């Protein structure tokens, strides 16, 4: 086998992709997080849904998977990068979203993608609570011991 045997097409950069870092990060409260995860599971691409939810990324496809447990002809529209248990144990943080070239051509935006997922919990990207950004600590400075 050659060096490309482990390379998967889905790992290749998408030339037409639009990636947006969500700042400050959107934090899904506990109750909404449970509801969203349940709804994403009910809409799983392997059971005629459009979403694939994993602990670090949620993926939205244009149609359910038709490849016997694999995407088959289903194409990715976009992804949402998430962190479970951040900032607290039962919350989920959304920090980055990407719309693929196909997603862009189909009229999707980062807000549309996030709003569809957040909508299962009664939220939008606009109404979702945001991470509390504290200013960085002051830099440590060495003091001349002789001048003290």
C-alpha positions, 0 to 999 in steps of 0.5 A, a space after each residue: 500500500 502507498 502512503 495515501 492508503 490511510 487518507 480519507 477524502 473527508 479529511 481533505 480541506 474543502 476549498 469552498 469551506 467557510 469556517 467561523 470561530 464563535 466568539 465568545 463561545 456559545 454555552 448551551 445550558 444543561 437542560 437545553 443541552 440534554 434536549 439537543 443531544 436527545 433530538 440529534 440522536 433521534 435525527 441520526 443519519 444512520 436512522 433516516 436523519 440528517 445529523 451525526 453527533 459525536 463528543 467533539 463535532 456535530 455534522 449535518 448532511 444533506 440526506 440520510 446515509 445510504 451506504 450501509 453504515 457509511 455516508 454513501 452518496 450523502 454529502 456533508 453540509 457543515 460541522 459544529 465543533 463542540 466541547 462537552 462538559 465545558 465550562 461546567 459538567 453538564 453544559 456544551 460549548 460551541 466554539 467553531 462552525 464550518 460550512 462546506 462548499 456544498 453547504 455554501 452553494 445550498 445557501 447555508 451559513 454558519 448561523 443557519 447551521 448552528 440555529 438548526 442544532 440549537 433550535 432543538 433546545 429552544 435556542 439560537 446562536 443569538 440567544 444562546 448564553 456566551 462564555 464569560 471572557 475574563 481579561 488575561 492576567 497581568 504578565 509576571 514581572 521580575 523586580 530588582 531585589 536591590 531596589 525593594 
